[in-house]
């Protein structure tokens, strides 16, 4: 969609402040003190409407990485569709909240956060209903975060509620460095591992497509483009240089190829063949959504068995998967290598 079309549509909501001139429109809702950025090429649909009060609103749909986001812009508020709760919880048991709202607004989020926290200390409180509220609010805040919003008061209120009922959740939340950084911004004290995780993100977020190519030929990626970069930023905890330092440690002839998919899967292949003479190969599959890795193949040239190369590969693979935050590593290879791998105890679970 053209930027001029979007500017014209936004002009029908007179209280909004729109700044043009850059690659994205900056739209500010003064009543809530928040701004969001709209890239014209990402907007796929918009429609005007009028509330029963007579106030105008604008519905808008835009692409964001691998999914669509829906927004409603008003003179004094902003609404969005929160992500599904099961995308945030690390549990094999599907969670369904029957009365969860399809869309939330900025002001409702703050008001309902206060109401939930006020009810937490009542003697007749329904802890499981309050836990559902905790989940709904987490989804709403994550949705706001993905839009570039910073509902810091709602974050602080959420954390207080979590301290009351977090133990009743169906499972832990997936590690989310963006969330950790939002907690820091809101002044919420973090555990030491959360602070470390939050600190890792700036280097990842600063990566460019050129950085994906910078380690060639030691490390190559299947597609050095914006889609691959988005997947790397979403899932990887290491920069390309760090991948080389960890996986190819003490293996100067190693060549690594990385495949990543925005939905949370990936593969890593490492081959050692100086001057074209084969020495070793590993094939590793990654699942960031299940926090697991599978070693599909590990091969070593016959003349190098017993040289210590197998132990080095094994150690590097373990260090690499740990650095990615994966909890399990399964060996599903065949032959002498797999026997040694299994005897070393590498069919294990870190959880």
N, C-alpha and C positions, 0 to 999 in steps of 0.2 A: 504494500500500500504506500502511496506517496505521502511524504511528510506534510504537505500542504493540506491534504484531505483530513489528516488527524488533527492538525492545528484548527482547522475550521470546525470540526466536530467538538473539540474541547472548548471552543469559544462559546458554545451554547450553555456551558456551565460557568457562569460569570465569576464565581468566587475563586476559581482555580487560577493559579499563576503558571504560565507556560513560558519556558525559556528555550529559544531555538538557537541555531548557529553552530551546533556541534554535531557529532555523528548520531546523537540521540536527543530526543526531547526530554527536558527535565520538567516534570509536572509536580507542582507543590499544592498541597491542600492546607492552606494557612490555619484552618480551624483546629487541626490536629498536629500541626508542625512537622509534617512528614512529606518527603518527596520521593518520587520514583522516576526511573529512566525508561523511556519508550523508544525502541528502535523501529523506525517506520517499516523496514523490510520484514520485521517479525510479526507485525500486526496483520491478522488474517480476516478480522471481522469486527464491525462495530455497529451499534444501534442505539438510537435515542429513545427515551421514555420519560414519562411524567408520573411522579408519585401522587397518591391521593391528596397530599397536602398542596399539590400544585408545583412542587419543586422538580426541576429537571434532573435527569441522570443519564449517564452514558455507559452502556455495556460494551465490553471490549474483550476480544480474544487474541492472544499472541502466542507464538512459539517460543519455548524456552528450553534449549538443549533438546531433549528427546520427548518432550511432552508439551501439551497446550495448557496455558493458564488463562483463567477467566477473571475479569475484574469488573467492578461497578464503581464509577467515579461520581461523587455527589459534591454539592457545594461545601458541605461540612464534614464529609466522611469518605471512607474508602472501604469497599468490600472485596473479598477474594474467596476462592474455593480452596480449602485446606487439603493437604495431601492425605492419603489413606493411612490410617493408624498402623496397619500391618507393614508399611514401608519403613516405619521408625522403630518397631519393636524387634528385638532379637529373640524370637520364639517360634517353635514349630507349630504352636497352637494358634489357629486364626482367631483374631479378636474382632468382634462386631459390636458396635455401639448403636443400638436401634434408633435412638432419638438424637443422634448427632446432626447438627445443622449442615445443610448443603453448602451454605455460604456464611461467612462471618464478617463482621465489620470491625473497624479499628476501635470505635468507642464501645461497642458491645463487649469486645474482648476485655478491655480494662474494667468495665462495670461488672461483668460476670466473674472476673478474677477476684474482685473485692468481695462479692457476694459469697463465692465458694469459700474463701478464707474465713469470712465471718462465721460461716456455718460449721467450720471444722472443729470448734471447741464445744459445740452443743452436745449435751449428754445423749440425745436421741439421734445423733448423726448417723447416716447410712454410709459406712466407710467405702463400700463397693461402688455406690453411686458417686461418691466424691472422687474415687479413683478414676472412674469413667470421665468425670469432668476434667481431672488432671490430664488425661490422654487427649481429650478434645482440645484443651487449651494448648498443649504441646504442639499438636498438629497445626493449630491456628497460628502459633508463633513461628513455627518452621515455614509455613506458607508465606507469612509476612517477611521473614528473613530472605527467602528466595526472591522476593520482589524488591529487595534493597531497603526495606523498612526497618526501623529500630524501635520496637515497642518496649522500651527498657523498663517502664513501670510494670507492665504486664509480666515481663520476665522475672522481676524481683518477687512479684506476688506468686507466680508459678512456683518459684523455688521454695517459698515458704510453705505452700500447699504440699509440694513434694516431700518436704521434711515431715509432714503429718502423715501422709498416706502412701508414700513411694514404695514402702515394703509390700504393699498389696498388689502391685502390678503383676500382670501375667508373665512378664519377662523383662530383662534389662533393655534399655534403648541401645541401638547401634551406636558405636563411637562416631561422634560428629564434631570435628574440629571447628566448624563454623558456629555450632551451638556453644561450644566451650568459649569461643572468643566473644560471643554475644553475652554470655554470663559475666565474663571479665569486664566487658564494657558497662554492664549494668551494676557492677560493684558487688557481684556475688562471689564469695570465697570459693575457690576450687580446690579439689584434691590435687596432690602433686602430679599425678599422671595426667589429669585434665589440663593443668597448666602447661605441661610439656607438649601435649597434643595440640593445644591451641597455638603454641609457639612455632610448631612445624609448618603451619599453613602459609605464612607470607612467601616463603621461597617457592612453594608449589604454585600459589596463585600468580606469582610474578612470571611464571614460565611463558615463553612465546613459542610459536611454531619453529622459529630458528633454533631455539634451545633443544628441540627434539632432534634436530640434525647435527647438533654441535659435537656429539660424541662419536659420530661416524668416523671410521668403520667399526669401532669397538662395539657400539650399540646403534642399531637401526630400528626404526618403527615401521609398521606396515603401511601407514598412511600419515605422513606429516602434514596434517591439515587442521582446521579449526575443530572439526568433530572429534578427531583423535585427541587434540589438546584438551577439549572439554572432558573427555573420559579420563584422561590422566589427572586433571585437577580434581575430578570427582572422587576417584578411588585410590590413587597412588599416594603413599606416604613418603616416597623418596623422589628426589630429582633424578633425571637421567644419569648425571655424574655419580650420584650415590648408588644407583643400581649397579653401575660398573664397579664401584669400589667394593661393594658387598659381594655381589655374585661372582665377579671375576678376580677376587682377591688372590694374589700370588699366582695368577694364571695370565701372564702378559699376552699370550697368543689367543686368548678367548675372544670369540665374536658372538654377540648377543642380538637376538631379534625379539621384539616385543609386539604383541597384538593386544589391543584393549577394546572393549565394547561398552557403550554408555550404560547398558543395563546391568553391568557389574561382573562381566566375565572377562577372561583374558588368557593369554598363553605366552610362555617364555621359552625360547629355544637358545641353547648355548652350544657352540661347536668349537672345538680346538683342532685346527688342521694347519700348522705352520708350513708354508711353502706347498700347500696342497696335500700334505701327508696327514691322513686322519689319525687323531689321537683319542678324542673323546667327544661324546654327544649327550646332552640331556634335553628332555622335553617335559615341560612343566605346565599344567593347567591350573588356572587361578579362578576362584569364585569368591568375590568380595562380599556378595550378599549372604553367603553361608560361612564366610570367613574360613575357607578351607583351600587346600592345594592338593593336587594329585600329580605324582611323578609317574608319567606314562612310559618314559624310556630313559635309560642310562646305559651307555655303551662305552667301553674302553678298548683300545687296541690290545691285542693279545700280548704284545711285547712290553706293554706298560703295566700289566697286572703285577701287583706287589711292589710298585714303585712309590706308592703313597698318593698317587693321583686320585684314586677312588676316595680315600679319606678326605682329601682336600675338597673334592666336589661335594661330598656329603656334608661337610662342615659349612661350605658356602651356601648350599641349598637351605640348610636349617637357618643360618643367619639371615638369609634373604626373606624367607617366609615369616620369620619372627619380626623382622623390621617392617614388613607390610601389615603387621597386626593380625595375621592369620592364626587361627587356633588349632587347626589340624592339618596334618600332612600324611597322605596315604601313598604308599608305593604299590603300583600295579604293573610292574615290569616283570620280565622273565629272564632266566639265564643266571650265570654266576653272580652278576652284579646285584640282582634282586635278592639273592640268598644272603649275601653279605649285608645288604641294606636292612633286610628284615631282622637278621641276628643282632644288628646294632640298635634295634628298637625304634625304627623310624616309622612304624605304623602306629602312631600315637595321637593322642588328643590333648591339647593344652588347656582345655576349659576346666 
